């Protein structure tokens, strides 16, 4: 349960946990932003990660005091521990407006009152989420891979939390930034070709991200991208990636 400090200027801290999933689960990263009495957890995961994450985060902030539990999308490895965060914290649950009425299915009926008034739905265009003396920017990333999908940007640390965009399957040291990008492509390619919907959406996303001042991109699985050169290579790769429906033909739609 080692916390990886990505940014710390004494008032504002960004940390990740990369080693909380054990057993058969896919490795995943849980992220947290902490600023002088305010805190947000991004993509906290499910039952596999709730207990170790809640224990690890208490070294930095009390679970009860967490302001936001933020989900890039609705997958089980993203936010299926929702019932526990509702029970043990007072956090607002931040998720796409498309999933606002579906996410409560993760909450037992007897906890219905716990969820009332605590959903903060993000409109399709995104929004600025108030956070201490700054904001967390919810940035549209629809169809990458979910139909209601957001990435989150911290303007103080200049870190972009990119959900499944940039995800990789690595055997060890997922906390280490990518060093050899060309070699790293092999860890990403098959996943992105299947889970991202089309090159058109990839290009639109890249154009938007190039308008941000980004010093690190942290996906939900695998290693982060750090530094202008590596990030530029990653964006160039995404921009030209053929994926999803780009590869679909009639032979993929045949009766069994």
Backbone as JSON, one array per atom type, in Angstrom:
{
  "sequence": "XXXXXXXXXXXXXXXXXXXXXXXXXXXXXXXXXXXXXXXXXXXXXXXXXXXXXXXXXXXXXXXXXXXXXXXXXXXXXXXXXXXXXXXXXXXXXXXXXXXXXXXXXXXXXXXXXXXXXXXXXXXXXXXXXXXXXXXXXXXXXXXXXXXXXXXXXXXXXXXXXXXXXXXXXXXXXXXXXXXXXXXXXXXXXXXXXXXXXXXXXXXXXXXXXXXXXXXXXXXXXXXXXXXXXXXXXXXXXXXXXXXXXXXXXXXXXXXX",
  "N": [[0.83, -1.2, 0.0], [1.79, 1.28, -0.93], [2.11, 4.74, -1.27], [2.42, 6.75, -4.1], [3.99, 9.69, -4.65], [3.13, 12.15, -6.76], [3.07, 14.86, -7.05], [3.84, 17.63, -4.99], [3.58, 20.5, -3.32], [3.59, 21.39, -0.77], [1.16, 22.71, -0.1], [-0.55, 21.48, -1.84], [-1.2, 18.3, -3.03], [-0.66, 15.39, -4.98], [-1.36, 12.03, -5.3], [-0.84, 8.54, -6.08], [-2.03, 5.16, -5.95], [-0.84, 2.07, -6.74], [-0.7, -0.62, -6.3], [-2.78, -2.02, -5.09], [-4.59, -3.94, -5.98], [-5.06, -7.36, -5.77], [-4.65, -10.9, -6.48], [-6.86, -12.19, -8.97], [-7.71, -9.9, -10.22], [-7.46, -7.14, -12.55], [-4.61, -5.07, -12.72], [-4.84, -1.83, -11.35], [-4.95, 1.76, -11.05], [-5.39, 3.97, -8.38], [-6.27, 7.28, -7.69], [-5.55, 10.35, -5.96], [-6.25, 13.67, -4.94], [-5.15, 16.19, -2.87], [-5.7, 19.02, -0.91], [-5.06, 21.25, 1.45], [-7.15, 20.59, 3.55], [-9.1, 19.79, 1.78], [-10.16, 17.16, -0.41], [-10.05, 14.7, -3.03], [-10.92, 11.65, -4.53], [-10.12, 9.7, -7.29], [-11.51, 7.39, -9.48], [-11.91, 5.05, -7.61], [-12.29, 2.27, -7.58], [-13.36, -1.15, -6.91], [-14.65, -3.72, -4.72], [-12.26, -5.09, -4.4], [-10.39, -3.13, -3.97], [-11.37, -1.33, -2.08], [-11.0, -1.65, 0.81], [-8.07, -1.78, 1.22], [-7.48, 0.72, 0.01], [-8.94, 2.61, 1.52], [-7.66, 2.32, 3.96], [-5.06, 3.1, 3.28], [-5.4, 5.73, 2.45], [-6.06, 7.09, 4.73], [-3.73, 7.89, 5.9], [-3.28, 10.29, 4.87], [-5.64, 11.76, 4.71], [-8.75, 11.93, 6.46], [-11.21, 9.47, 5.88], [-13.89, 10.16, 6.25], [-13.84, 12.86, 5.72], [-13.5, 13.28, 3.01], [-14.03, 15.12, 0.06], [-14.89, 14.59, -2.61], [-15.78, 11.75, -4.54], [-14.75, 10.61, -7.5], [-15.62, 9.52, -10.74], [-14.42, 8.3, -13.78], [-15.9, 6.81, -15.58], [-18.44, 4.23, -15.65], [-17.68, 1.61, -15.07], [-17.14, -1.57, -13.32], [-14.53, -1.77, -12.16], [-14.02, 0.82, -11.73], [-15.88, 2.19, -10.01], [-17.41, 0.48, -8.39], [-17.35, 0.19, -5.69], [-18.98, 2.03, -4.58], [-21.1, 2.01, -2.66], [-19.81, 1.72, -0.22], [-18.24, 4.03, 0.01], [-20.27, 5.89, 0.17], [-21.34, 5.15, 2.59], [-19.29, 5.48, 4.51], [-18.15, 7.96, 4.16], [-18.71, 11.51, 3.6], [-18.72, 12.28, 1.03], [-19.35, 13.86, -2.14], [-20.58, 12.29, -5.08], [-19.18, 12.16, -8.13], [-20.02, 11.99, -11.45], [-20.7, 11.19, -14.91], [-23.65, 12.65, -16.32], [-25.08, 10.82, -17.74], [-24.84, 8.46, -16.38], [-25.92, 8.93, -13.95], [-28.42, 7.98, -13.09], [-28.03, 5.3, -13.2], [-25.83, 4.45, -11.7], [-26.76, 4.42, -8.97], [-27.75, 1.81, -8.81], [-25.78, 0.34, -7.78], [-26.01, 0.62, -5.14], [-27.3, -0.66, -2.13], [-30.8, -1.13, -1.33], [-31.5, -0.38, 1.31], [-29.77, 1.66, 1.78], [-30.64, 3.86, 0.47], [-31.3, 6.48, 1.34], [-28.83, 7.44, 2.05], [-27.65, 8.06, -0.35], [-29.08, 10.15, -1.38], [-29.12, 13.38, -2.72], [-26.41, 13.48, -3.07], [-25.23, 12.99, -5.48], [-23.34, 14.33, -8.08], [-23.87, 15.29, -11.08], [-22.19, 15.35, -14.22], [-22.44, 17.51, -16.93], [-22.59, 16.89, -20.51], [-20.77, 18.59, -21.81], [-18.77, 18.94, -19.99], [-17.23, 20.35, -16.97], [-16.15, 22.71, -14.44], [-15.06, 21.65, -11.39], [-15.47, 22.8, -8.2], [-12.7, 23.16, -6.04], [-11.11, 23.59, -3.23], [-8.93, 26.31, -3.36], [-8.9, 26.22, -6.06], [-9.79, 24.39, -9.04], [-11.07, 21.24, -10.26], [-10.9, 20.07, -13.42], [-13.41, 18.67, -15.34], [-13.26, 16.92, -18.19], [-14.51, 16.38, -21.43], [-14.59, 13.06, -22.68], [-15.97, 11.3, -24.22], [-16.97, 8.1, -25.47], [-14.5, 6.98, -25.22], [-13.6, 4.86, -23.3], [-16.26, 4.62, -22.84], [-19.72, 5.6, -23.35], [-20.54, 7.77, -21.88], [-18.17, 9.52, -20.72], [-15.43, 10.83, -18.9], [-12.41, 12.72, -18.48], [-10.03, 13.97, -16.09], [-8.57, 16.96, -15.02], [-6.01, 18.47, -13.25], [-5.24, 21.66, -12.62], [-3.21, 22.77, -11.05], [-1.14, 20.88, -10.46], [-0.83, 20.14, -13.05], [-1.56, 17.68, -14.05], [-3.13, 15.17, -15.92], [-5.76, 13.01, -15.53], [-6.56, 10.16, -17.07], [-8.33, 8.02, -17.31], [-9.23, 5.12, -19.09], [-7.87, 5.77, -21.37], [-4.75, 5.49, -22.66], [-4.16, 3.39, -21.07], [-2.3, 0.55, -19.96], [-1.0, -2.79, -20.0], [1.11, -3.94, -17.78], [3.84, -5.82, -16.41], [5.26, -5.26, -14.13], [6.14, -2.66, -11.76], [4.16, -0.47, -12.16], [4.02, 2.15, -11.36], [6.13, 3.53, -12.4], [7.16, 6.03, -14.71], [6.66, 5.96, -18.29], [9.42, 5.1, -20.28], [10.61, 4.16, -22.7], [8.89, 4.85, -25.33], [8.16, 3.73, -27.85], [8.54, 0.99, -27.45], [6.69, 0.63, -25.45], [4.26, 0.83, -26.7], [3.41, -1.7, -27.47], [2.32, -2.65, -25.15], [-0.05, -1.36, -25.02], [-1.5, -1.38, -27.41], [-3.35, -3.48, -28.38], [-5.43, -3.35, -26.51], [-6.38, -0.67, -26.83], [-7.17, -0.7, -29.52], [-9.41, -2.29, -29.4], [-11.08, -1.21, -27.36], [-11.4, 1.57, -27.68], [-13.48, 3.78, -29.56], [-13.31, 4.87, -32.21], [-11.15, 6.27, -34.76], [-11.84, 8.89, -35.37], [-12.93, 9.96, -32.98], [-10.68, 9.73, -31.34], [-8.97, 11.59, -32.59], [-10.36, 13.99, -32.19], [-10.23, 14.16, -29.41], [-7.44, 14.36, -28.98], [-6.86, 16.83, -30.22], [-8.2, 18.55, -28.45], [-6.79, 18.03, -26.01], [-4.25, 18.92, -26.62], [-4.52, 21.57, -26.26], [-4.2, 21.97, -23.6], [-2.02, 22.57, -20.79], [-0.07, 20.16, -20.06], [1.75, 18.12, -17.9], [1.94, 15.57, -17.02], [0.36, 12.48, -17.75], [-1.91, 10.33, -16.37], [-3.1, 7.21, -16.56], [-5.77, 4.83, -15.81], [-4.9, 2.26, -15.65], [-1.72, 0.74, -15.54], [1.35, 2.4, -16.61], [2.31, 5.88, -16.11], [2.55, 8.78, -18.32], [5.11, 11.01, -18.69], [6.49, 14.27, -19.0], [7.14, 16.53, -21.71], [8.05, 15.51, -24.19], [7.51, 12.7, -24.21], [4.74, 12.76, -23.77], [3.92, 14.1, -26.06], [4.6, 12.2, -28.02], [2.85, 10.18, -27.3], [0.33, 11.42, -27.78], [0.54, 11.84, -30.53], [0.51, 9.18, -31.36], [-2.04, 8.29, -30.53], [-3.6, 9.97, -32.11], [-3.37, 8.93, -34.68], [-4.34, 6.42, -34.45], [-6.08, 3.6, -35.5], [-9.1, 2.14, -34.64], [-11.68, 0.3, -32.8], [-14.72, 0.8, -34.43], [-13.45, 1.35, -36.8], [-12.29, -0.96, -37.64], [-14.32, -2.71, -38.07], [-16.34, -5.0, -39.86], [-18.72, -6.69, -42.05], [-18.23, -9.35, -41.45], [-17.84, -9.43, -38.76], [-20.33, -9.35, -37.82], [-22.04, -11.78, -37.89], [-24.27, -14.57, -37.81], [-24.09, -16.92, -35.12]],
  "CA": [[0.0, 0.0, 0.0], [2.7, 2.41, -1.05], [1.61, 5.92, -1.99], [3.39, 7.36, -5.0], [3.77, 11.13, -4.66], [3.35, 12.69, -8.1], [3.22, 16.32, -6.95], [3.67, 18.1, -3.61], [4.17, 21.82, -3.09], [3.25, 21.64, 0.63], [-0.27, 23.01, 0.02], [-1.31, 20.71, -2.83], [-0.51, 17.02, -3.21], [-1.3, 14.38, -5.84], [-0.79, 10.71, -5.03], [-1.48, 7.38, -6.67], [-1.79, 3.84, -5.39], [-0.77, 1.2, -7.92], [-0.47, -2.01, -5.91], [-3.84, -2.45, -4.18], [-5.33, -5.08, -6.53], [-4.37, -8.64, -5.64], [-5.41, -12.01, -7.03], [-7.17, -12.27, -10.4], [-8.12, -8.6, -10.75], [-6.52, -6.4, -13.4], [-3.94, -3.96, -12.02], [-5.46, -0.52, -11.57], [-4.4, 2.88, -10.28], [-6.34, 4.85, -7.69], [-5.64, 8.59, -7.61], [-6.11, 11.27, -4.98], [-5.76, 15.05, -4.9], [-5.36, 16.7, -1.51], [-5.3, 20.42, -0.81], [-5.4, 21.99, 2.67], [-8.49, 20.31, 4.07], [-9.97, 19.3, 0.71], [-9.61, 15.95, -1.02], [-10.84, 14.01, -4.04], [-10.41, 10.37, -4.99], [-10.53, 9.46, -8.67], [-11.59, 5.97, -9.85], [-11.49, 4.29, -6.43], [-12.33, 0.84, -7.79], [-14.45, -1.95, -6.34], [-14.4, -4.39, -3.45], [-10.86, -5.49, -4.32], [-9.53, -2.02, -3.57], [-11.91, -0.41, -1.07], [-10.38, -1.76, 2.13], [-6.69, -1.27, 1.23], [-7.43, 2.14, -0.32], [-9.42, 3.4, 2.66], [-6.61, 2.28, 4.97], [-3.91, 3.87, 2.81], [-5.72, 7.16, 2.31], [-6.16, 7.71, 6.06], [-2.43, 8.49, 6.24], [-3.24, 11.62, 4.26], [-6.89, 12.46, 4.98], [-9.78, 11.06, 7.02], [-12.21, 9.05, 4.89], [-15.11, 10.93, 6.5], [-13.69, 14.24, 5.26], [-13.27, 13.36, 1.56], [-15.03, 15.97, -0.61], [-15.43, 14.03, -3.85], [-15.39, 10.48, -5.16], [-14.92, 10.95, -8.9], [-15.55, 8.35, -11.62], [-14.31, 8.62, -15.2], [-17.06, 6.16, -16.19], [-19.27, 3.45, -14.75], [-17.25, 0.21, -15.0], [-16.95, -2.1, -11.96], [-13.21, -1.47, -11.6], [-13.96, 2.26, -11.52], [-16.65, 2.77, -8.9], [-18.38, -0.44, -7.81], [-17.3, 0.3, -4.22], [-19.73, 3.25, -4.27], [-21.89, 1.9, -1.44], [-18.94, 1.9, 0.95], [-17.88, 5.45, 0.11], [-21.45, 6.58, 0.65], [-21.56, 4.79, 3.99], [-18.23, 5.89, 5.44], [-17.71, 9.34, 3.92], [-19.76, 12.45, 3.22], [-18.3, 12.76, -0.28], [-20.2, 13.94, -3.32], [-20.21, 11.33, -6.11], [-19.1, 12.91, -9.39], [-20.1, 11.04, -12.56], [-21.45, 11.68, -16.06], [-25.11, 12.69, -16.15], [-25.65, 9.62, -18.36], [-24.79, 7.35, -15.43], [-26.48, 9.38, -12.67], [-29.56, 7.14, -12.7], [-27.63, 3.89, -13.22], [-24.89, 4.19, -10.61], [-27.43, 4.0, -7.73], [-27.99, 0.36, -8.78], [-24.69, -0.24, -6.98], [-26.27, 0.92, -3.73], [-28.42, -1.45, -1.59], [-32.02, -0.37, -1.07], [-31.54, 0.19, 2.66], [-28.89, 2.84, 1.82], [-31.17, 4.85, -0.46], [-31.22, 7.82, 1.9], [-27.43, 7.84, 2.06], [-27.28, 8.54, -1.67], [-29.88, 11.31, -1.76], [-28.48, 14.68, -2.72], [-24.95, 13.39, -3.09], [-24.76, 12.81, -6.84], [-22.99, 15.55, -8.8], [-23.79, 14.85, -12.48], [-21.42, 16.21, -15.12], [-23.05, 17.64, -18.26], [-21.76, 16.37, -21.6], [-19.72, 19.53, -22.19], [-17.78, 19.03, -18.92], [-17.45, 21.4, -15.99], [-15.13, 22.94, -13.43], [-15.51, 21.2, -10.08], [-14.78, 23.62, -7.2], [-11.82, 22.37, -5.19], [-10.25, 24.5, -2.46], [-8.73, 27.59, -4.05], [-8.73, 25.9, -7.48], [-10.86, 23.53, -9.58], [-10.71, 20.05, -11.01], [-11.62, 20.19, -14.69], [-13.98, 17.47, -15.95], [-13.04, 17.13, -19.62], [-15.21, 15.35, -22.22], [-13.83, 11.97, -23.3], [-17.03, 10.36, -24.56], [-16.66, 7.0, -26.36], [-13.11, 6.57, -25.0], [-14.35, 4.0, -24.21], [-17.66, 4.64, -22.45], [-20.51, 6.64, -24.03], [-20.49, 8.94, -20.99], [-16.82, 9.33, -20.21], [-14.72, 12.08, -18.62], [-11.08, 12.73, -17.9], [-9.98, 15.02, -15.08], [-7.32, 17.71, -15.1], [-5.67, 19.29, -12.09], [-4.42, 22.75, -13.17], [-2.06, 23.12, -10.19], [-0.06, 19.94, -10.74], [-0.82, 19.94, -14.5], [-1.71, 16.25, -14.29], [-4.37, 14.72, -16.53], [-6.17, 11.64, -15.19], [-7.13, 9.86, -18.39], [-9.15, 6.82, -17.35], [-8.68, 4.01, -19.88], [-7.03, 6.26, -22.46], [-3.35, 5.35, -22.26], [-4.01, 2.22, -20.2], [-1.37, -0.47, -20.43], [-0.87, -3.99, -19.18], [2.53, -4.1, -17.48], [4.08, -6.9, -15.46], [5.81, -4.77, -12.87], [6.43, -1.24, -11.6], [3.22, 0.42, -12.88], [4.19, 3.53, -10.91], [7.23, 4.15, -13.12], [6.78, 6.65, -15.98], [7.11, 5.33, -19.53], [10.72, 5.59, -20.74], [10.77, 3.84, -24.11], [7.51, 4.89, -25.79], [7.92, 2.8, -28.95], [8.41, -0.34, -26.86], [5.49, 0.63, -24.61], [3.08, 0.7, -27.57], [2.99, -3.1, -27.45], [1.55, -2.86, -23.93], [-1.29, -0.59, -25.13], [-2.15, -1.38, -28.72], [-4.52, -4.35, -28.52], [-6.51, -2.81, -25.67], [-6.94, 0.54, -27.44], [-7.84, -1.04, -30.77], [-10.72, -2.89, -29.1], [-11.92, -0.47, -26.41], [-11.68, 2.93, -28.14], [-14.55, 3.56, -30.54], [-12.95, 5.19, -33.6], [-10.08, 7.24, -34.93], [-12.41, 10.24, -35.34], [-13.01, 10.41, -31.59], [-9.3, 9.89, -30.88], [-8.43, 12.85, -33.12], [-11.02, 15.11, -31.5], [-9.68, 14.2, -28.06], [-6.06, 14.85, -29.05], [-6.9, 18.28, -30.49], [-8.57, 19.21, -27.2], [-5.74, 17.89, -25.01], [-3.1, 19.75, -27.01], [-4.79, 22.92, -25.76], [-3.93, 22.0, -22.16], [-0.63, 22.5, -20.35], [-0.03, 18.87, -19.35], [3.09, 17.64, -17.59], [1.85, 14.13, -16.78], [-0.91, 11.81, -18.01], [-1.99, 9.14, -15.52], [-4.25, 6.37, -16.87], [-6.27, 4.02, -14.7], [-4.12, 1.02, -15.63], [-0.38, 0.82, -16.09], [2.32, 3.45, -16.33], [2.0, 7.25, -16.54], [3.38, 9.45, -19.32], [5.63, 12.22, -18.05], [7.39, 15.07, -19.82], [6.54, 17.0, -22.97], [8.4, 14.66, -25.33], [6.75, 11.45, -24.14], [3.32, 13.07, -23.95], [3.73, 14.42, -27.48], [4.62, 10.93, -28.75], [1.6, 9.48, -26.99], [-0.76, 12.08, -28.48], [0.72, 11.54, -31.95], [0.09, 7.79, -31.56], [-3.51, 8.24, -30.4], [-4.18, 10.7, -33.23], [-3.36, 8.12, -35.9], [-4.77, 5.07, -34.1], [-7.32, 3.02, -36.02], [-9.61, 1.34, -33.53], [-13.13, 0.17, -32.73], [-15.5, 0.61, -35.65], [-12.58, 1.45, -37.98], [-11.91, -2.31, -38.03], [-15.5, -3.56, -38.11], [-16.91, -5.33, -41.17], [-19.86, -7.6, -41.93], [-17.85, -10.65, -40.88], [-17.97, -9.33, -37.3], [-21.76, -9.43, -37.53], [-22.6, -12.98, -38.52], [-24.96, -15.4, -36.84], [-23.27, -18.03, -34.65]],
  "C": [[0.87, 1.25, 0.0], [2.05, 3.54, -1.83], [2.74, 6.5, -2.84], [3.08, 8.85, -5.09], [4.12, 11.68, -6.03], [3.62, 14.19, -8.07], [3.0, 16.7, -5.5], [4.38, 19.44, -3.45], [3.86, 22.32, -1.68], [1.77, 21.98, 0.83], [-1.14, 22.07, -0.83], [-0.53, 19.45, -3.14], [-1.35, 16.12, -4.12], [-0.59, 13.06, -5.6], [-1.54, 9.64, -5.81], [-1.15, 6.14, -5.85], [-1.87, 2.85, -6.55], [-0.74, -0.28, -7.58], [-1.57, -2.58, -5.02], [-4.62, -3.66, -4.68], [-4.48, -6.34, -6.38], [-5.24, -9.74, -6.25], [-5.64, -11.88, -8.52], [-7.53, -10.92, -11.03], [-7.04, -7.95, -11.59], [-5.92, -5.26, -12.59], [-4.65, -2.66, -12.34], [-4.85, 0.51, -10.63], [-5.54, 3.66, -9.65], [-5.62, 6.16, -7.42], [-6.32, 9.46, -6.55], [-5.44, 12.63, -5.1], [-6.12, 15.61, -3.53], [-4.85, 18.13, -1.44], [-5.88, 21.04, 0.46], [-6.85, 21.79, 3.13], [-9.49, 19.84, 3.04], [-9.33, 18.07, 0.06], [-10.6, 15.34, -2.01], [-10.15, 12.72, -4.41], [-10.99, 10.11, -6.38], [-10.43, 7.96, -8.96], [-11.14, 5.06, -8.71], [-11.56, 2.78, -6.57], [-13.5, 0.17, -7.1], [-14.06, -2.58, -5.02], [-12.95, -4.81, -3.29], [-9.98, -4.38, -3.76], [-10.07, -1.19, -2.41], [-11.16, -0.47, 0.25], [-8.93, -1.27, 2.13], [-6.6, 0.22, 0.91], [-7.87, 3.0, 0.86], [-8.38, 3.42, 3.77], [-5.43, 3.16, 4.57], [-4.19, 5.36, 2.8], [-5.78, 7.85, 3.66], [-4.82, 8.26, 6.55], [-2.34, 9.92, 5.74], [-4.49, 12.44, 4.57], [-7.88, 11.47, 5.59], [-10.82, 10.74, 5.95], [-13.48, 9.88, 5.03], [-15.05, 12.31, 5.86], [-13.49, 14.39, 3.76], [-14.4, 14.15, 0.9], [-15.7, 15.27, -1.78], [-14.9, 12.61, -4.08], [-15.76, 10.63, -6.63], [-14.73, 9.71, -9.76], [-15.44, 8.8, -13.07], [-15.46, 8.02, -15.99], [-17.63, 5.16, -15.2], [-18.81, 2.02, -14.52], [-17.02, -0.27, -13.56], [-15.6, -1.75, -11.34], [-13.01, 0.02, -11.36], [-14.64, 2.66, -10.22], [-17.66, 1.79, -8.29], [-18.32, -0.51, -6.28], [-18.12, 1.49, -3.72], [-20.47, 3.16, -2.94], [-21.05, 2.15, -0.2], [-18.51, 3.35, 1.11], [-19.07, 6.28, 0.59], [-21.67, 6.34, 2.15], [-20.55, 5.47, 4.91], [-17.66, 7.29, 5.2], [-18.93, 10.21, 3.65], [-19.53, 12.98, 1.81], [-19.45, 12.88, -1.26], [-19.68, 12.93, -4.34], [-20.31, 12.02, -7.46], [-19.03, 11.93, -10.55], [-20.9, 11.68, -13.69], [-22.95, 11.66, -15.79], [-25.77, 11.46, -16.77], [-25.74, 8.46, -17.37], [-25.43, 7.71, -14.1], [-27.59, 8.45, -12.18], [-29.23, 5.65, -12.7], [-26.72, 3.54, -12.05], [-25.59, 3.82, -9.31], [-27.79, 2.52, -7.66], [-26.88, -0.36, -8.0], [-24.94, -0.1, -5.49], [-27.44, 0.08, -3.24], [-29.61, -0.56, -1.24], [-32.04, 0.3, 0.29], [-30.64, 1.41, 2.8], [-29.39, 3.97, 0.95], [-31.02, 6.27, 0.06], [-29.79, 8.34, 1.92], [-27.0, 8.48, 0.74], [-28.0, 9.83, -2.07], [-29.09, 12.61, -1.64], [-26.98, 14.65, -2.83], [-24.37, 13.12, -4.48], [-24.49, 14.17, -7.49], [-22.8, 15.17, -10.27], [-23.03, 15.86, -13.35], [-22.15, 16.31, -16.46], [-22.07, 17.22, -19.35], [-20.59, 17.29, -21.94], [-18.59, 19.6, -21.15], [-18.09, 20.16, -17.97], [-16.19, 21.58, -15.15], [-15.7, 22.57, -12.07], [-14.77, 22.03, -9.02], [-13.94, 22.74, -6.27], [-10.84, 23.29, -4.48], [-10.16, 25.85, -3.14], [-8.51, 27.39, -5.55], [-9.96, 25.15, -7.97], [-10.24, 22.23, -10.04], [-11.54, 20.09, -12.28], [-12.1, 18.81, -15.16], [-14.02, 17.7, -17.45], [-13.72, 16.03, -20.43], [-14.25, 14.33, -22.83], [-14.81, 10.88, -23.71], [-16.57, 9.37, -25.64], [-15.19, 6.57, -26.29], [-12.97, 5.93, -23.62], [-15.85, 4.03, -23.95], [-18.41, 5.78, -23.16], [-20.62, 7.91, -23.19], [-19.2, 8.88, -20.21], [-16.17, 10.7, -19.99], [-13.3, 11.81, -18.14], [-11.01, 13.95, -16.98], [-8.59, 15.63, -15.02], [-7.17, 18.59, -13.87], [-4.75, 20.41, -12.55], [-3.23, 23.15, -12.31], [-0.89, 22.18, -10.48], [0.15, 19.72, -12.24], [-0.82, 18.46, -14.86], [-3.09, 15.97, -14.86], [-4.61, 13.27, -16.14], [-7.05, 11.15, -16.32], [-7.93, 8.57, -18.45], [-8.5, 5.71, -18.14], [-7.87, 4.48, -21.08], [-5.57, 6.27, -21.99], [-3.1, 4.16, -21.36], [-3.06, 1.21, -20.83], [-1.36, -1.64, -19.47], [0.61, -4.25, -18.96], [2.7, -5.14, -16.38], [4.6, -6.41, -14.12], [5.97, -3.26, -12.91], [5.48, -0.32, -12.37], [3.35, 1.88, -12.45], [5.27, 4.27, -11.7], [6.77, 4.79, -14.42], [7.35, 5.88, -17.17], [8.44, 5.95, -19.96], [10.9, 5.37, -22.25], [9.37, 3.76, -24.73], [7.24, 3.86, -26.88], [7.75, 1.37, -28.43], [7.11, -0.46, -26.07], [4.22, 0.47, -25.44], [2.53, -0.72, -27.53], [2.15, -3.43, -26.22], [0.17, -2.21, -24.0], [-2.15, -0.96, -26.33], [-3.42, -2.22, -28.79], [-5.7, -3.83, -27.71], [-7.17, -1.62, -26.35], [-7.68, 0.24, -28.74], [-9.22, -1.61, -30.53], [-11.62, -1.94, -28.32], [-12.19, 0.98, -26.81], [-12.53, 2.85, -29.41], [-14.14, 3.83, -31.98], [-11.82, 6.21, -33.63], [-10.62, 8.67, -34.89], [-12.45, 10.78, -33.91], [-11.61, 10.61, -31.01], [-8.73, 11.23, -31.33], [-9.06, 14.06, -32.42], [-10.46, 15.28, -30.09], [-8.27, 14.79, -28.05], [-6.03, 16.35, -29.3], [-7.25, 19.06, -29.22], [-7.42, 19.18, -26.19], [-4.52, 18.73, -25.35], [-3.3, 21.2, -26.59], [-4.57, 23.06, -24.27], [-2.42, 22.0, -21.91], [-0.5, 21.26, -19.46], [1.41, 18.44, -19.14], [3.11, 16.14, -17.29], [0.45, 13.65, -17.13], [-0.9, 10.5, -17.23], [-3.24, 8.35, -15.89], [-4.66, 5.52, -15.67], [-5.58, 2.67, -14.59], [-2.73, 1.31, -16.18], [0.35, 2.11, -15.79], [1.88, 4.83, -16.83], [2.96, 7.73, -17.63], [3.83, 10.78, -18.73], [6.59, 12.93, -18.97], [6.8, 15.37, -21.18], [6.83, 16.06, -24.13], [7.59, 13.38, -25.35], [5.26, 11.69, -24.37], [3.02, 13.39, -25.41], [3.72, 13.14, -28.33], [3.33, 10.17, -28.54], [0.43, 10.1, -27.76], [-0.67, 11.83, -29.99], [0.22, 10.13, -32.26], [-1.43, 7.67, -31.51], [-4.17, 8.87, -31.62], [-4.28, 9.86, -34.49], [-3.88, 6.7, -35.66], [-6.08, 4.7, -34.79], [-7.83, 2.02, -35.0], [-11.13, 1.18, -33.65], [-13.79, -0.07, -34.07], [-14.67, 0.8, -36.92], [-12.25, 0.06, -38.52], [-13.12, -3.23, -38.24], [-15.98, -3.76, -39.56], [-18.07, -6.3, -40.96], [-19.48, -8.93, -41.28], [-17.86, -10.64, -39.37], [-19.43, -9.43, -36.86], [-22.36, -10.59, -38.33], [-23.23, -13.84, -37.45], [-24.07, -16.57, -36.4], [-23.84, -19.37, -35.12]]
}
